[in-house]
Amino acid sequence: MYSKVLSSATLGIDAYIVEVETHAESQVPTITLVGLPDNAVKESKERVLAAVKNSGMEFPRRKITINLAPADIKKEGSAFDLPIAIGILTASGMLRSEMLDETVILGELSLDGFLRPVKGSLSMTVEARRQGMKRIILPKESAAEAAIVDGFEVHGFETLSDVISFLKSESDGNRVSVNAKELFSNTSEYHIDFSDVKGQENVKRALEVAAAGGHNILMIGPPGSGKTMLAKRFPSILPPLTFEEALETTKIYSIAGILPKEKALITERPFRSPHHTVSDAALVGGGSFPRPGEVSFAHYGVLFLDEFPEFKKNVIEVLRQPLEDSVVTVSRSKMTISFPANFMLAAAMNPCPCGFYTDPARKCTCNQQQIQKYLAKISGPLLDRIDIHIEVPAVKYKELSSTQSGETSAEIRHRVIRARDIQLKRFSGMKQIYNNADMGSKDVRKFCRLDEAGSMILKNAITKMGLSARAYDRILKVSRTIADLDGAPEISPAHVSEAIQYRSLDTEVWKK
């Protein structure tokens, strides 16, 4: 006999439908699994055999052939255990159900017949609804995440026996529902706030400008000046996630299997801070069967790279593509997979190997050659993609001992949101431009015009302060953002002057 059970698998952050075809005939009992299964899928035969027997049923003694179609795409993971078990029981005549034609089934089986959670249930539910399916059956622990998809039946079960009873009865039991909009509206507050930071008003302002325009930022300062503390609070001043952004971010965490159990939806902007020993595959994604990396986990959030020059050069150079295109493309001999990576880069570094170059209170022990070698670890093309460089001086005792609280993240965020709204209106109808940082050269010429006084200030900065040519467009973009924060339709000389201060690494003091 023949049966067909519908399942699903992920490719990138999206999913596709997999047909689990089963043929059973009265010959010497064997189980053959085809359709490019990986080792985890091949091992499902043993899990299914034990799970069926330990669920109180007799495993059919027949020659069983199972095909996972489409057969030209490699299948991986343990989510095919449950559909394979249902397919074997159906092909052997032990189970009949009219529901299978409109049902997608997922689940890993333990040897005692209990169901374990699977990765990527959100993406697979989205695809099942798109393909016109009516319902999805999956482990109870993965059901809340899948139920975020509106207008679709999600049924969560704990055991194989429960699934079989449901298919036989064709009831509406075990249906899981989640009010996605309500879940999204219950966004938890950030536990850290900008009001905790003592002093560093110029750096706070630079971070506000970066948040308002979507600019990448590099902080340069001695150890203990508060670079990490400031970076951790950066997401708290970014605009809240939209529901569509939250859904896409959740997909990435789901397929990687790192979505927290208590969360069905990511509602806060991610903050990722990999160690400087991270590999290039871990940072941007990769592997024999490509998986997302840290840049994708930071999607719509912040990627913080502390001790920036300490990262291996080949590792940080792979950031160039995602910083430019907001996507990571991983190519293999048999497939090419893209992962979204629309993140803001916040990097921090010491000014020199010992950390005290430019610090007036402590003497630097490095010679000029060591400093230049240290700074050269970050290439020009990579610096080209970072709009703001800001020096972070050591905090003075007077500021540290002050009992006065600074501005809260909520107050700063209010101004950031207002500036972002201005940019959304400005760029409405323009593809792939949502904030000032996304502007290309043509857009800069159109939206960042300077008056005569502003042009003169920028000319003097380029010629007298030794600013590089690549700093020109960056200064104009940042000037436009500062003007937006002020609610000004035109860029004034004051806006240009402030933007020039945010190009520390382009000044002569760093080129000696």
C-alpha positions as CSV (number, residue, x, y, z in Angstrom):
1,M,0.0,0.0,0.0
2,Y,1.0,3.6,-0.5
3,S,0.5,6.7,1.6
4,K,1.6,10.4,1.4
5,V,2.1,12.6,4.5
6,L,3.0,16.2,4.2
7,S,5.8,17.7,6.3
8,S,8.1,20.6,5.9
9,A,11.8,21.7,6.2
10,T,13.7,25.0,6.2
11,L,16.1,26.4,3.6
12,G,17.6,29.7,4.8
13,I,14.9,31.3,6.9
14,D,12.1,30.2,4.7
15,A,10.5,26.7,4.5
16,Y,9.3,24.4,1.8
17,I,6.8,21.5,1.8
18,V,8.2,17.9,1.9
19,E,6.1,15.0,0.8
20,V,6.8,11.9,2.9
21,E,5.9,9.0,0.5
22,T,5.6,5.5,2.0
23,H,5.2,2.2,0.2
24,A,4.7,-1.0,2.2
25,E,4.6,-4.5,0.7
26,S,4.6,-8.1,2.0
27,Q,8.2,-9.0,1.7
28,V,11.2,-9.5,4.0
29,P,10.9,-6.7,6.7
30,T,13.2,-3.8,5.9
31,I,13.1,-0.1,6.0
32,T,14.7,2.0,3.2
33,L,14.9,5.8,3.4
34,V,15.7,7.8,0.3
35,G,15.5,11.5,-0.8
36,L,18.9,12.8,0.3
37,P,18.5,12.3,4.0
38,D,21.3,13.3,6.3
39,N,22.5,11.2,9.3
40,A,19.9,12.6,11.7
41,V,17.1,11.7,9.2
42,K,18.5,8.2,8.5
43,E,18.5,7.5,12.2
44,S,14.8,8.3,12.4
45,K,14.1,4.6,11.4
46,E,15.3,3.4,14.8
47,R,13.5,6.1,16.7
48,V,10.2,5.5,14.9
49,L,10.5,1.7,15.4
50,A,11.0,2.1,19.2
51,A,8.4,4.8,19.5
52,V,5.7,2.9,17.8
53,K,6.3,-0.2,19.9
54,N,6.5,1.7,23.1
55,S,3.2,3.5,22.3
56,G,1.4,0.1,22.5
57,M,1.2,-0.7,18.8
58,E,2.7,-3.4,16.7
59,F,5.2,-2.3,14.1
60,P,4.3,-3.6,10.6
61,R,6.5,-6.5,9.5
62,R,6.8,-5.4,5.8
63,K,9.2,-4.1,3.3
64,I,8.9,-0.3,3.7
65,T,10.3,2.3,1.3
66,I,10.2,5.9,2.3
67,N,10.9,8.8,-0.1
68,L,11.3,12.4,1.0
69,A,10.3,14.6,-2.0
70,P,11.6,16.7,-3.5
71,A,14.5,14.2,-3.6
72,D,17.1,16.7,-5.0
73,I,17.3,18.8,-1.8
74,K,19.3,17.5,1.2
75,K,17.0,16.9,4.2
76,E,18.4,17.4,7.7
77,G,17.2,17.3,11.3
78,S,14.8,15.1,13.3
79,A,11.5,16.8,12.5
80,F,10.6,14.0,10.0
81,D,10.2,11.3,12.8
82,L,6.5,11.9,13.3
83,P,5.5,12.2,9.6
84,I,7.5,9.0,8.9
85,A,5.7,7.2,11.7
86,I,2.3,8.3,10.5
87,G,3.2,7.4,6.9
88,I,4.3,3.9,7.9
89,L,1.1,3.3,9.9
90,T,-1.1,4.6,7.1
91,A,0.6,2.7,4.3
92,S,0.3,-0.5,6.4
93,G,-3.5,0.0,6.8
94,M,-3.3,0.6,10.6
95,L,-4.4,4.2,10.3
96,R,-6.9,5.9,8.1
97,S,-7.6,9.6,8.1
98,E,-9.1,12.1,5.6
99,M,-7.3,14.9,7.3
100,L,-3.8,14.1,5.9
101,D,-4.3,15.8,2.6
102,E,-4.6,19.2,4.2
103,T,-2.2,18.7,7.2
104,V,1.5,19.3,7.7
105,I,3.1,17.1,10.3
106,L,6.3,17.8,12.2
107,G,8.0,16.3,15.3
108,E,11.0,14.5,16.7
109,L,10.1,11.2,18.5
110,S,11.8,10.0,21.7
111,L,12.1,6.2,22.1
112,D,9.1,6.1,24.5
113,G,6.8,7.9,22.0
114,F,6.9,11.4,23.4
115,L,7.4,14.4,21.1
116,R,10.3,16.7,21.3
117,P,10.3,20.3,20.0
118,V,11.6,21.1,16.5
119,K,13.4,24.1,14.9
120,G,11.8,26.5,12.5
121,S,8.2,25.8,13.3
122,L,7.2,29.4,12.6
123,S,8.7,29.4,9.1
124,M,7.1,26.0,8.3
125,T,3.7,27.2,9.5
126,V,3.9,30.3,7.3
127,E,4.7,28.1,4.3
128,A,2.0,25.6,5.1
129,R,-0.6,28.4,5.1
130,R,0.8,29.9,1.9
131,Q,0.5,26.5,0.2
132,G,-3.2,26.3,1.1
133,M,-2.9,23.7,3.9
134,K,-5.6,23.8,6.7
135,R,-3.6,22.7,9.8
136,I,-0.3,21.7,11.3
137,I,0.4,19.0,13.8
138,L,3.6,19.4,15.9
139,P,5.0,19.0,19.4
140,K,3.3,20.9,22.1
141,E,6.4,22.8,23.0
142,S,6.7,24.3,19.5
143,A,3.0,25.1,19.1
144,A,2.9,28.6,20.7
145,E,5.5,29.8,18.2
146,A,3.6,28.3,15.3
147,A,0.3,29.7,16.5
148,I,1.5,33.3,15.9
149,V,0.4,32.7,12.2
150,D,-3.2,34.0,12.0
151,G,-6.0,32.0,10.3
152,F,-4.4,28.6,10.6
153,E,-5.1,25.6,12.8
154,V,-2.2,24.7,15.0
155,H,-2.5,21.4,17.1
156,G,0.1,20.6,19.7
157,F,0.6,17.1,21.2
158,E,2.8,15.4,23.7
159,T,2.9,11.8,22.4
160,L,2.6,9.8,19.2
161,S,-0.5,8.1,20.7
162,D,-2.2,11.5,21.1
163,V,-1.5,12.3,17.4
164,I,-2.9,9.0,16.2
165,S,-6.1,9.4,18.4
166,F,-6.6,12.9,17.0
167,L,-6.2,11.7,13.3
168,K,-8.7,8.9,13.9
169,S,-11.3,11.0,15.6
170,E,-10.8,14.0,13.2
171,S,-11.8,16.3,16.1
172,D,-10.7,19.8,16.8
173,G,-8.9,18.9,20.0
174,N,-5.5,20.2,21.3
175,R,-5.8,23.3,19.2
176,V,-3.4,26.0,20.3
177,S,-4.2,29.7,19.8
178,V,-2.1,32.8,20.5
179,N,-3.1,36.4,20.2
180,A,-0.1,37.6,18.3
181,K,-1.0,41.3,18.4
182,E,-1.5,41.2,22.2
183,L,1.7,39.3,22.7
184,F,3.5,41.9,20.6
185,S,2.0,44.8,22.5
186,N,3.3,43.3,25.8
187,T,6.8,44.3,24.9
188,S,9.0,44.1,28.1
189,E,11.0,47.2,29.0
190,Y,14.8,47.2,28.8
191,H,16.4,46.6,32.2
192,I,19.3,49.0,31.5
193,D,18.9,52.7,30.8
194,F,21.1,55.6,29.6
195,S,20.3,57.4,32.8
196,D,22.8,54.9,34.5
197,V,25.7,56.3,32.5
198,K,27.7,59.0,34.3
199,G,29.1,61.8,32.1
200,Q,30.0,61.0,28.4
201,E,27.4,63.4,27.1
202,N,29.2,63.8,23.8
203,V,29.2,60.0,23.3
204,K,25.5,59.8,24.2
205,R,24.8,62.4,21.6
206,A,26.8,60.5,19.0
207,L,24.8,57.3,19.8
208,E,21.5,59.3,19.5
209,V,22.6,60.5,16.1
210,A,23.6,57.0,15.1
211,A,20.2,55.6,16.2
212,A,18.3,58.4,14.5
213,G,19.9,57.9,11.1
214,G,20.7,54.2,11.2
215,H,24.5,54.9,11.2
216,N,27.2,52.4,12.2
217,I,29.4,53.8,15.0
218,L,32.9,53.2,16.3
219,M,33.9,54.2,19.8
220,I,37.6,54.8,20.6
221,G,38.7,55.2,24.1
222,P,40.9,53.9,26.9
223,P,40.0,50.8,29.1
224,G,37.3,51.6,31.6
225,S,35.9,54.6,29.8
226,G,32.4,53.1,29.5
227,K,32.4,51.9,25.8
228,T,30.7,48.6,26.6
229,M,28.3,50.1,29.0
230,L,27.2,52.6,26.4
231,A,26.9,50.0,23.7
232,K,24.7,47.7,25.8
233,R,22.2,50.6,26.2
234,F,22.2,51.4,22.5
235,P,19.2,49.2,21.6
236,S,17.1,51.0,24.3
237,I,17.0,54.2,22.2
238,L,16.2,52.5,18.9
239,P,12.6,52.7,17.6
240,P,10.5,49.7,18.7
241,L,10.3,46.7,16.4
242,T,7.3,46.6,14.0
243,F,5.3,43.4,14.0
244,E,6.7,42.4,10.6
245,E,10.2,43.0,11.9
246,A,9.5,41.0,15.0
247,L,8.2,38.1,12.9
248,E,11.2,38.0,10.6
249,T,13.6,38.2,13.5
250,T,11.8,35.4,15.3
251,K,12.1,33.2,12.2
252,I,15.9,33.5,12.3
253,Y,16.0,32.5,16.0
254,S,13.6,29.7,15.4
255,I,15.5,28.0,12.6
256,A,18.7,28.2,14.6
257,G,16.9,26.7,17.7
258,I,17.8,29.5,20.0
259,L,14.4,31.0,20.5
260,P,13.8,31.2,24.3
261,K,11.2,28.6,25.5
262,E,9.2,31.3,27.3
263,K,9.1,33.5,24.2
264,A,6.9,32.8,21.2
265,L,7.9,36.1,19.5
266,I,11.0,38.3,19.7
267,T,9.7,41.7,20.8
268,E,12.9,43.6,21.6
269,R,15.6,44.6,19.2
270,P,18.4,42.0,19.4
271,F,21.8,42.8,20.9
272,R,24.6,40.4,20.0
273,S,28.2,40.7,21.3
274,P,30.4,37.9,20.0
275,H,33.9,37.4,21.5
276,H,36.9,38.4,19.3
277,T,37.9,34.8,18.9
278,V,34.7,34.1,16.8
279,S,35.2,32.4,13.4
280,D,34.0,33.9,10.1
281,A,31.4,31.2,9.8
282,A,30.1,31.9,13.3
283,L,30.0,35.6,12.6
284,V,28.3,35.7,9.1
285,G,26.9,32.2,8.8
286,G,28.1,29.0,7.1
287,G,28.7,25.3,7.7
288,S,28.2,22.3,5.4
289,F,24.4,22.9,5.7
290,P,24.5,26.7,6.1
291,R,23.2,28.2,9.3
292,P,22.8,31.9,10.2
293,G,25.6,33.7,12.1
294,E,25.8,36.5,14.6
295,V,25.1,39.2,11.9
296,S,21.7,37.5,11.2
297,F,20.9,37.1,14.9
298,A,21.4,40.9,15.2
299,H,18.9,41.5,12.4
300,Y,17.0,44.7,13.1
301,G,19.2,45.2,16.2
302,V,22.7,45.9,17.2
303,L,25.9,43.9,16.6
304,F,28.5,45.0,19.1
305,L,32.1,44.1,18.4
306,D,34.3,45.0,21.4
307,E,38.1,45.1,21.1
308,F,37.5,45.6,17.3
309,P,41.2,45.3,16.2
310,E,41.6,42.0,18.1
311,F,39.2,40.2,15.7
312,K,41.1,38.3,13.0
313,K,41.4,40.4,9.9
314,N,39.7,37.8,7.7
315,V,36.8,37.6,10.1
316,I,36.0,41.3,10.2
317,E,36.5,41.7,6.5
318,V,33.6,39.4,5.8
319,L,31.4,42.1,7.4
320,R,31.8,44.2,4.3
321,Q,29.0,42.5,2.3
322,P,26.3,42.4,5.0
323,L,27.1,46.0,6.0
324,E,26.6,47.1,2.3
325,D,23.7,44.8,1.3
326,S,22.0,44.0,4.6
327,V,22.0,40.3,3.6
328,V,24.5,37.4,3.8
329,T,24.9,35.0,0.9
330,V,26.5,31.7,1.7
331,S,27.5,29.7,-1.4
332,R,28.1,25.9,-1.4
333,S,28.6,23.6,-4.4
334,K,25.0,22.4,-4.4
335,M,23.2,25.5,-3.0
336,T,23.3,29.2,-2.3
337,I,21.4,30.4,0.7
338,S,20.8,34.0,1.8
339,F,20.1,35.2,5.4
340,P,18.9,38.7,6.3
341,A,21.4,40.8,8.2
342,N,20.0,44.3,8.5
343,F,21.8,45.3,11.6
344,M,23.6,48.4,13.1
345,L,27.2,47.9,13.9
346,A,28.5,49.3,17.1
347,A,32.3,48.7,17.6
348,A,34.7,49.7,20.3
349,M,38.4,49.8,20.4
350,N,41.4,51.1,22.4
351,P,43.3,53.9,20.7
352,C,46.5,51.9,20.8
353,P,47.8,48.5,22.1
354,C,48.3,49.7,25.7
355,G,45.1,51.8,25.5
356,F,46.3,55.2,26.7
357,Y,47.1,57.1,23.5
358,T,45.3,60.5,23.7
359,D,44.6,59.9,27.4
360,P,45.9,63.0,29.2
361,A,46.0,61.3,32.7
362,R,48.1,58.3,31.8
363,K,51.2,57.9,29.6
364,C,51.1,55.8,26.5
365,T,53.9,53.2,26.3
366,C,53.4,52.5,22.6
367,N,55.6,53.9,19.8
368,Q,54.1,55.4,16.7
369,Q,54.8,52.3,14.6
370,Q,52.9,50.1,17.1
371,I,50.0,52.5,17.0
372,Q,49.8,52.6,13.2
373,K,50.1,48.8,13.0
374,Y,47.3,48.5,15.6
375,L,45.0,50.9,13.7
376,A,45.8,49.2,10.3
377,K,44.1,46.1,11.4
378,I,40.9,47.8,10.4
379,S,40.9,48.3,6.7
380,G,39.9,51.4,4.8
381,P,36.9,49.7,3.0
382,L,35.5,48.6,6.4
383,L,36.0,52.0,8.0
384,D,34.2,53.3,4.9
385,R,31.1,51.6,6.1
386,I,31.2,53.2,9.5
387,D,29.7,56.7,9.5
388,I,30.5,57.8,13.0
389,H,33.9,57.6,14.9
390,I,33.7,59.1,18.4
391,E,36.4,59.4,21.0
392,V,35.3,58.2,24.5
393,P,37.5,59.8,27.1
394,A,38.0,58.5,30.6
395,V,35.3,59.6,33.0
396,K,36.4,62.2,35.6
397,Y,35.9,61.6,39.3
398,K,33.5,64.6,39.6
399,E,31.2,63.0,37.0
400,L,31.5,59.5,38.6
401,S,30.6,60.8,42.1
402,S,27.7,62.9,40.8
403,T,24.2,61.9,42.2
404,Q,22.4,63.6,39.3
405,S,20.8,61.3,36.8
406,G,21.2,61.9,33.1
407,E,18.5,61.7,30.4
408,T,16.6,58.4,30.2
409,S,16.5,56.1,27.2
410,A,12.8,56.9,26.8
411,E,13.5,60.6,26.3
412,I,16.2,60.0,23.8
413,R,14.1,57.3,22.0
414,H,11.3,59.8,21.6
415,R,13.6,62.1,19.6
416,V,15.0,59.2,17.6
417,I,11.5,58.1,16.6
418,R,10.6,61.6,15.5
419,A,13.7,61.8,13.3
420,R,13.0,58.4,11.8
421,D,9.5,59.4,10.9
422,I,10.9,62.4,9.0
423,Q,13.2,60.1,7.0
424,L,10.4,57.6,6.2
425,K,8.4,60.4,4.7
426,R,11.4,61.7,2.8
427,F,12.2,58.3,1.3
428,S,8.6,57.1,0.8
429,G,8.4,55.3,-2.6
430,M,12.2,54.7,-2.8
431,K,13.2,51.1,-2.7
432,Q,15.6,49.9,0.0
433,I,16.0,53.4,1.5
434,Y,14.5,53.7,5.0
435,N,16.9,56.0,6.8
436,N,19.8,58.4,6.1
437,A,22.5,55.7,6.3
438,D,20.9,53.9,3.4
439,M,21.5,56.8,1.0
440,G,23.7,56.3,-2.0
441,S,25.9,59.0,-3.6
442,K,23.0,60.3,-5.9
443,D,20.7,60.4,-2.9
444,V,23.2,62.4,-0.9
445,R,23.5,65.0,-3.6
446,K,19.7,65.3,-3.7
447,F,18.9,65.4,0.0
448,C,22.0,66.8,1.6
449,R,22.5,70.1,-0.1
450,L,24.6,72.7,1.8
451,D,24.4,76.5,1.7
452,E,27.5,78.5,1.1
453,A,28.5,78.7,4.8
454,G,28.1,75.0,5.3
455,S,30.1,74.2,2.1
456,M,32.9,76.4,3.3
457,I,33.1,74.7,6.7
458,L,33.2,71.3,5.0
459,K,35.9,72.5,2.6
460,N,38.1,73.7,5.4
461,A,37.6,70.4,7.3
462,I,38.7,68.4,4.2
463,T,41.7,70.6,3.4
464,K,43.0,71.9,6.8
465,M,42.0,69.1,9.2
466,G,43.3,66.4,6.9
467,L,39.9,64.6,6.5
468,S,40.0,61.9,3.9
469,A,37.8,61.9,0.7
470,R,35.7,59.0,2.0
471,A,34.7,61.2,4.9
472,Y,32.9,63.6,2.6
473,D,29.6,61.6,2.0
474,R,29.7,60.3,5.6
475,I,29.7,63.9,7.0
476,L,26.8,64.9,4.7
477,K,24.7,61.9,5.8
478,V,25.3,62.5,9.4
479,S,24.6,66.2,8.9
480,R,21.2,65.3,7.4
481,T,20.4,63.2,10.5
482,I,21.4,65.9,12.9
483,A,19.1,68.3,11.0
484,D,16.3,65.8,11.3
485,L,16.8,65.6,15.0
486,D,16.4,69.3,15.1
487,G,13.4,69.1,12.8
488,A,15.2,71.4,10.4
489,P,14.3,71.1,6.6
490,E,17.8,72.3,5.6
491,I,21.3,71.4,6.8
492,S,22.8,74.4,8.6
493,P,26.5,75.1,9.3
494,A,26.0,74.0,12.9
495,H,24.8,70.6,11.7
496,V,27.9,70.3,9.5
497,S,30.2,71.3,12.3
498,E,28.8,68.7,14.6
499,A,29.0,66.0,12.0
500,I,32.7,66.8,11.4
501,Q,33.4,66.0,15.0
502,Y,32.2,62.4,14.4
503,R,35.1,61.5,12.1
504,S,37.9,61.1,14.6
505,L,39.9,58.5,12.7
506,D,40.1,60.7,9.6
507,T,41.9,63.5,11.4
508,E,45.6,64.1,11.3
509,V,46.2,63.2,14.9
510,W,45.5,59.5,14.0
511,K,47.6,59.6,10.8
512,K,50.9,60.7,12.3
